[in-house]
Amino acid sequence: MAKDDSRDSFGFASTIDVEGVFGLYKDWMLVLRGGWDSTVRESSDSYDGLIFNAALTRRF
């Protein structure tokens, strides 16, 4: 259930987030993230959103 300032009442919403951490060699780490967000509304204000992120980090 979700509600924001554009809604009069609570409604159904879905969010899925995934994260993977991979060790590369000895000093490097790769982090991959992805997510999906969706709301269901009776009006045309429904939306779906996707996000992807990658980060390469040197460990010390």
Distance bins in CASP14 RR format, pairs under 12 A and 6 or more apart:
PFRMAT RR
TARGET T0000
AUTHOR 0000-0000-0000
RMODE 2
METHOD distances of the structure
MODEL  1
1 7 0 0 0 0 0 1 0 0 0 0 0
1 9 0 0 0 0 1 0 0 0 0 0 0
1 10 1 0 1 0 0 0 0 0 0 0 0
1 11 1 0 1 0 0 0 0 0 0 0 0
1 12 1 0 0 1 0 0 0 0 0 0 0
1 13 1 0 0 1 0 0 0 0 0 0 0
1 14 0 0 0 0 0 1 0 0 0 0 0
1 15 0 0 0 0 0 1 0 0 0 0 0
1 39 0 0 0 0 0 1 0 0 0 0 0
1 40 0 0 0 0 0 1 0 0 0 0 0
2 9 0 0 0 0 0 1 0 0 0 0 0
2 10 1 0 0 1 0 0 0 0 0 0 0
2 11 1 0 1 0 0 0 0 0 0 0 0
2 12 1 0 0 1 0 0 0 0 0 0 0
2 13 1 1 0 0 0 0 0 0 0 0 0
2 14 0 0 0 0 1 0 0 0 0 0 0
2 15 0 0 0 0 1 0 0 0 0 0 0
2 37 0 0 0 0 1 0 0 0 0 0 0
2 38 0 0 0 0 0 1 0 0 0 0 0
2 39 1 0 0 1 0 0 0 0 0 0 0
2 40 0 0 0 0 1 0 0 0 0 0 0
2 41 0 0 0 0 0 1 0 0 0 0 0
2 46 0 0 0 0 0 1 0 0 0 0 0
2 47 0 0 0 0 0 1 0 0 0 0 0
3 9 1 0 0 1 0 0 0 0 0 0 0
3 10 1 0 1 0 0 0 0 0 0 0 0
3 11 1 0 0 1 0 0 0 0 0 0 0
3 12 0 0 0 0 0 1 0 0 0 0 0
3 13 0 0 0 0 1 0 0 0 0 0 0
3 39 0 0 0 0 0 1 0 0 0 0 0
3 41 0 0 0 0 0 1 0 0 0 0 0
4 10 0 0 0 0 0 1 0 0 0 0 0
4 11 0 0 0 0 0 1 0 0 0 0 0
4 13 0 0 0 0 1 0 0 0 0 0 0
4 39 0 0 0 0 1 0 0 0 0 0 0
4 41 0 0 0 0 0 1 0 0 0 0 0
4 45 0 0 0 0 0 1 0 0 0 0 0
4 47 0 0 0 0 0 1 0 0 0 0 0
6 39 0 0 0 0 0 1 0 0 0 0 0
6 41 0 0 0 0 1 0 0 0 0 0 0
6 43 0 0 0 0 0 1 0 0 0 0 0
6 45 1 0 0 1 0 0 0 0 0 0 0
6 46 0 0 0 0 0 1 0 0 0 0 0
6 47 0 0 0 0 0 1 0 0 0 0 0
7 13 0 0 0 0 0 1 0 0 0 0 0
7 39 0 0 0 0 1 0 0 0 0 0 0
7 40 0 0 0 0 0 1 0 0 0 0 0
7 41 1 0 0 1 0 0 0 0 0 0 0
7 42 0 0 0 0 0 1 0 0 0 0 0
7 43 0 0 0 0 1 0 0 0 0 0 0
7 45 0 0 0 0 1 0 0 0 0 0 0
7 46 0 0 0 0 0 1 0 0 0 0 0
8 41 0 0 0 0 0 1 0 0 0 0 0
8 42 0 0 0 0 0 1 0 0 0 0 0
8 43 0 0 0 0 0 1 0 0 0 0 0
8 45 0 0 0 0 0 1 0 0 0 0 0
9 41 0 0 0 0 0 1 0 0 0 0 0
9 42 0 0 0 0 0 1 0 0 0 0 0
10 39 0 0 0 0 0 1 0 0 0 0 0
10 40 0 0 0 0 0 1 0 0 0 0 0
10 41 0 0 0 0 0 1 0 0 0 0 0
11 38 0 0 0 0 0 1 0 0 0 0 0
11 39 1 0 0 1 0 0 0 0 0 0 0
11 40 1 0 0 1 0 0 0 0 0 0 0
11 41 1 0 0 1 0 0 0 0 0 0 0
11 42 0 0 0 0 1 0 0 0 0 0 0
11 43 0 0 0 0 0 1 0 0 0 0 0
11 45 0 0 0 0 0 1 0 0 0 0 0
11 46 0 0 0 0 0 1 0 0 0 0 0
12 38 0 0 0 0 1 0 0 0 0 0 0
12 39 1 0 0 1 0 0 0 0 0 0 0
12 40 1 0 1 0 0 0 0 0 0 0 0
12 41 0 0 0 0 1 0 0 0 0 0 0
12 42 0 0 0 0 0 1 0 0 0 0 0
12 46 0 0 0 0 0 1 0 0 0 0 0
13 36 0 0 0 0 0 1 0 0 0 0 0
13 37 1 0 0 1 0 0 0 0 0 0 0
13 38 1 0 0 1 0 0 0 0 0 0 0
13 39 1 0 1 0 0 0 0 0 0 0 0
13 40 1 0 0 1 0 0 0 0 0 0 0
13 41 0 0 0 0 1 0 0 0 0 0 0
13 46 0 0 0 0 1 0 0 0 0 0 0
13 47 0 0 0 0 1 0 0 0 0 0 0
13 48 0 0 0 0 0 1 0 0 0 0 0
13 49 0 0 0 0 0 1 0 0 0 0 0
14 35 0 0 0 0 0 1 0 0 0 0 0
14 36 1 0 0 1 0 0 0 0 0 0 0
14 37 1 0 0 1 0 0 0 0 0 0 0
14 38 1 0 1 0 0 0 0 0 0 0 0
14 39 1 0 0 1 0 0 0 0 0 0 0
14 40 0 0 0 0 1 0 0 0 0 0 0
14 46 0 0 0 0 0 1 0 0 0 0 0
14 47 0 0 0 0 0 1 0 0 0 0 0
14 48 0 0 0 0 1 0 0 0 0 0 0
14 49 0 0 0 0 0 1 0 0 0 0 0
15 34 0 0 0 0 0 1 0 0 0 0 0
15 35 1 0 0 1 0 0 0 0 0 0 0
15 36 1 0 0 1 0 0 0 0 0 0 0
15 37 1 0 1 0 0 0 0 0 0 0 0
15 38 1 0 0 1 0 0 0 0 0 0 0
15 39 0 0 0 0 1 0 0 0 0 0 0
15 48 0 0 0 0 0 1 0 0 0 0 0
15 49 0 0 0 0 1 0 0 0 0 0 0
15 50 0 0 0 0 0 1 0 0 0 0 0
15 51 0 0 0 0 0 1 0 0 0 0 0
16 33 0 0 0 0 0 1 0 0 0 0 0
16 34 0 0 0 0 1 0 0 0 0 0 0
16 35 1 0 1 0 0 0 0 0 0 0 0
16 36 1 0 1 0 0 0 0 0 0 0 0
16 37 0 0 0 0 1 0 0 0 0 0 0
16 38 0 0 0 0 1 0 0 0 0 0 0
16 48 0 0 0 0 0 1 0 0 0 0 0
16 49 0 0 0 0 0 1 0 0 0 0 0
16 50 0 0 0 0 0 1 0 0 0 0 0
16 51 0 0 0 0 0 1 0 0 0 0 0
17 32 0 0 0 0 0 1 0 0 0 0 0
17 33 1 0 0 1 0 0 0 0 0 0 0
17 34 1 0 0 1 0 0 0 0 0 0 0
17 35 1 0 1 0 0 0 0 0 0 0 0
17 36 0 0 0 0 1 0 0 0 0 0 0
17 37 0 0 0 0 1 0 0 0 0 0 0
17 49 0 0 0 0 0 1 0 0 0 0 0
17 50 0 0 0 0 0 1 0 0 0 0 0
17 51 0 0 0 0 1 0 0 0 0 0 0
17 52 0 0 0 0 0 1 0 0 0 0 0
17 53 0 0 0 0 0 1 0 0 0 0 0
18 31 0 0 0 0 0 1 0 0 0 0 0
18 32 0 0 0 0 1 0 0 0 0 0 0
18 33 1 0 0 1 0 0 0 0 0 0 0
18 34 1 0 1 0 0 0 0 0 0 0 0
18 35 1 0 0 1 0 0 0 0 0 0 0
18 36 0 0 0 0 1 0 0 0 0 0 0
18 50 0 0 0 0 0 1 0 0 0 0 0
18 51 0 0 0 0 0 1 0 0 0 0 0
18 52 0 0 0 0 0 1 0 0 0 0 0
18 53 0 0 0 0 0 1 0 0 0 0 0
19 30 0 0 0 0 0 1 0 0 0 0 0
19 31 1 0 0 1 0 0 0 0 0 0 0
19 32 1 0 0 1 0 0 0 0 0 0 0
19 33 1 0 1 0 0 0 0 0 0 0 0
19 34 1 0 0 1 0 0 0 0 0 0 0
19 35 0 0 0 0 1 0 0 0 0 0 0
19 51 0 0 0 0 0 1 0 0 0 0 0
19 52 0 0 0 0 0 1 0 0 0 0 0
19 53 0 0 0 0 1 0 0 0 0 0 0
19 54 0 0 0 0 0 1 0 0 0 0 0
19 55 0 0 0 0 0 1 0 0 0 0 0
20 29 0 0 0 0 0 1 0 0 0 0 0
20 30 0 0 0 0 1 0 0 0 0 0 0
20 31 1 0 0 1 0 0 0 0 0 0 0
20 32 1 0 1 0 0 0 0 0 0 0 0
20 33 1 0 0 1 0 0 0 0 0 0 0
20 34 0 0 0 0 1 0 0 0 0 0 0
20 35 0 0 0 0 0 1 0 0 0 0 0
20 53 0 0 0 0 0 1 0 0 0 0 0
20 54 0 0 0 0 0 1 0 0 0 0 0
20 55 0 0 0 0 0 1 0 0 0 0 0
21 28 0 0 0 0 0 1 0 0 0 0 0
21 29 1 0 0 1 0 0 0 0 0 0 0
21 30 1 0 0 1 0 0 0 0 0 0 0
21 31 1 0 1 0 0 0 0 0 0 0 0
21 32 0 0 0 0 1 0 0 0 0 0 0
21 33 0 0 0 0 1 0 0 0 0 0 0
21 54 0 0 0 0 0 1 0 0 0 0 0
21 55 0 0 0 0 1 0 0 0 0 0 0
21 56 0 0 0 0 0 1 0 0 0 0 0
21 57 0 0 0 0 1 0 0 0 0 0 0
21 59 0 0 0 0 0 1 0 0 0 0 0
22 28 0 0 0 0 1 0 0 0 0 0 0
22 29 1 0 0 1 0 0 0 0 0 0 0
22 30 1 0 1 0 0 0 0 0 0 0 0
22 31 1 0 0 1 0 0 0 0 0 0 0
22 32 1 0 0 1 0 0 0 0 0 0 0
22 54 0 0 0 0 0 1 0 0 0 0 0
22 55 0 0 0 0 0 1 0 0 0 0 0
22 56 0 0 0 0 0 1 0 0 0 0 0
22 57 0 0 0 0 0 1 0 0 0 0 0
23 29 1 0 1 0 0 0 0 0 0 0 0
23 30 1 0 0 1 0 0 0 0 0 0 0
23 31 0 0 0 0 1 0 0 0 0 0 0
23 32 0 0 0 0 0 1 0 0 0 0 0
23 56 0 0 0 0 0 1 0 0 0 0 0
23 57 0 0 0 0 1 0 0 0 0 0 0
23 58 0 0 0 0 0 1 0 0 0 0 0
23 59 0 0 0 0 1 0 0 0 0 0 0
24 30 1 0 1 0 0 0 0 0 0 0 0
24 31 0 0 0 0 0 1 0 0 0 0 0
24 32 0 0 0 0 0 1 0 0 0 0 0
24 55 0 0 0 0 0 1 0 0 0 0 0
24 56 1 0 0 1 0 0 0 0 0 0 0
24 57 0 0 0 0 1 0 0 0 0 0 0
24 58 0 0 0 0 1 0 0 0 0 0 0
24 59 0 0 0 0 1 0 0 0 0 0 0
25 56 0 0 0 0 0 1 0 0 0 0 0
25 58 0 0 0 0 1 0 0 0 0 0 0
25 59 0 0 0 0 1 0 0 0 0 0 0
26 58 0 0 0 0 0 1 0 0 0 0 0
26 59 0 0 0 0 1 0 0 0 0 0 0
26 60 0 0 0 0 0 1 0 0 0 0 0
27 56 0 0 0 0 0 1 0 0 0 0 0
27 57 0 0 0 0 1 0 0 0 0 0 0
27 58 1 0 1 0 0 0 0 0 0 0 0
27 59 1 0 1 0 0 0 0 0 0 0 0
27 60 1 0 0 1 0 0 0 0 0 0 0
28 55 0 0 0 0 0 1 0 0 0 0 0
28 56 1 0 0 1 0 0 0 0 0 0 0
28 57 1 0 0 1 0 0 0 0 0 0 0
28 58 1 0 1 0 0 0 0 0 0 0 0
28 59 1 0 0 1 0 0 0 0 0 0 0
28 60 0 0 0 0 0 1 0 0 0 0 0
29 54 0 0 0 0 0 1 0 0 0 0 0
29 55 0 0 0 0 1 0 0 0 0 0 0
29 56 1 0 0 1 0 0 0 0 0 0 0
29 57 1 0 1 0 0 0 0 0 0 0 0
29 58 1 0 0 1 0 0 0 0 0 0 0
29 59 1 0 1 0 0 0 0 0 0 0 0
29 60 0 0 0 0 0 1 0 0 0 0 0
30 53 0 0 0 0 0 1 0 0 0 0 0
30 54 1 0 0 1 0 0 0 0 0 0 0
30 55 1 0 0 1 0 0 0 0 0 0 0
30 56 1 0 1 0 0 0 0 0 0 0 0
30 57 1 0 0 1 0 0 0 0 0 0 0
30 58 0 0 0 0 0 1 0 0 0 0 0
30 59 0 0 0 0 0 1 0 0 0 0 0
31 52 0 0 0 0 0 1 0 0 0 0 0
31 53 1 0 0 1 0 0 0 0 0 0 0
31 54 1 0 0 1 0 0 0 0 0 0 0
31 55 1 0 1 0 0 0 0 0 0 0 0
31 56 1 0 0 1 0 0 0 0 0 0 0
31 57 1 0 0 1 0 0 0 0 0 0 0
31 59 0 0 0 0 0 1 0 0 0 0 0
32 51 0 0 0 0 0 1 0 0 0 0 0
32 52 0 0 0 0 1 0 0 0 0 0 0
32 53 1 0 0 1 0 0 0 0 0 0 0
32 54 1 0 1 0 0 0 0 0 0 0 0
32 55 0 0 0 0 1 0 0 0 0 0 0
32 56 0 0 0 0 0 1 0 0 0 0 0
32 57 0 0 0 0 0 1 0 0 0 0 0
33 50 0 0 0 0 0 1 0 0 0 0 0
33 51 1 0 0 1 0 0 0 0 0 0 0
33 52 1 0 0 1 0 0 0 0 0 0 0
33 53 1 0 1 0 0 0 0 0 0 0 0
33 54 1 0 0 1 0 0 0 0 0 0 0
33 55 1 0 0 1 0 0 0 0 0 0 0
34 49 0 0 0 0 0 1 0 0 0 0 0
34 50 1 0 0 1 0 0 0 0 0 0 0
34 51 1 0 1 0 0 0 0 0 0 0 0
34 52 1 0 1 0 0 0 0 0 0 0 0
34 53 1 0 0 1 0 0 0 0 0 0 0
34 54 0 0 0 0 1 0 0 0 0 0 0
34 55 0 0 0 0 0 1 0 0 0 0 0
35 48 0 0 0 0 0 1 0 0 0 0 0
35 49 0 0 0 0 1 0 0 0 0 0 0
35 50 1 0 0 1 0 0 0 0 0 0 0
35 51 1 0 1 0 0 0 0 0 0 0 0
35 52 1 0 0 1 0 0 0 0 0 0 0
35 53 0 0 0 0 1 0 0 0 0 0 0
36 47 0 0 0 0 0 1 0 0 0 0 0
36 48 1 0 0 1 0 0 0 0 0 0 0
36 49 1 0 0 1 0 0 0 0 0 0 0
36 50 1 0 1 0 0 0 0 0 0 0 0
36 51 1 0 0 1 0 0 0 0 0 0 0
36 52 0 0 0 0 0 1 0 0 0 0 0
37 46 0 0 0 0 0 1 0 0 0 0 0
37 47 1 0 0 1 0 0 0 0 0 0 0
37 48 1 0 0 1 0 0 0 0 0 0 0
37 49 1 0 1 0 0 0 0 0 0 0 0
37 50 1 0 0 1 0 0 0 0 0 0 0
37 51 1 0 0 1 0 0 0 0 0 0 0
38 46 1 0 0 1 0 0 0 0 0 0 0
38 47 1 0 0 1 0 0 0 0 0 0 0
38 48 1 0 1 0 0 0 0 0 0 0 0
38 49 1 0 0 1 0 0 0 0 0 0 0
38 50 0 0 0 0 1 0 0 0 0 0 0
39 45 1 0 0 1 0 0 0 0 0 0 0
39 46 1 0 1 0 0 0 0 0 0 0 0
39 47 1 0 1 0 0 0 0 0 0 0 0
39 48 0 0 0 0 1 0 0 0 0 0 0
39 49 0 0 0 0 1 0 0 0 0 0 0
40 46 1 0 1 0 0 0 0 0 0 0 0
40 47 0 0 0 0 1 0 0 0 0 0 0
40 48 0 0 0 0 0 1 0 0 0 0 0
41 47 0 0 0 0 1 0 0 0 0 0 0
41 48 0 0 0 0 0 1 0 0 0 0 0
END
